[in-house]
Amino acid sequence: MSIEEASTSSRPAWFTSSYSNGAGGECVECGLMEHGAVVRDSKLSGGPEVVVGSRAWRAFVAALAQGHPAH
């Protein structure tokens, strides 16, 4: 595997939340990684990313599924 292939394969496959509005206003993208997830603004795909560990990501998703996001 070349260096470029290694760096590309470590990048997540990004997906957009089904709750993001299609008008381009409130859109976030998430990408799952081996040890957690990354979140970014879909309008700034080259911008900063928030890295979230596996435990915190699971807790966040569970809270959303129960209808009350964690603060």
Steps between C-alpha positions, in 0.01 A plus 500: 500500500639841410517791743220681316277192513564464872407860574187481284381173648516646852242766408136434588214460257297812576120495532248777562242481776145425388399793723712751306285733296555479127512878464865511603442670834545248777705214361759295677686200369628213708763243424559183699857406584647198676523682834203737479352753262574833339248778440525799267291769333389365162545843341866509609620153405862616515448678831550387858374165626392409852637162610286304747613183677303173470352509850383862468360440150299197616360699795409790270321276247317313779380830651374616160318171448324551834393848398720702733847603384769514766624846597 
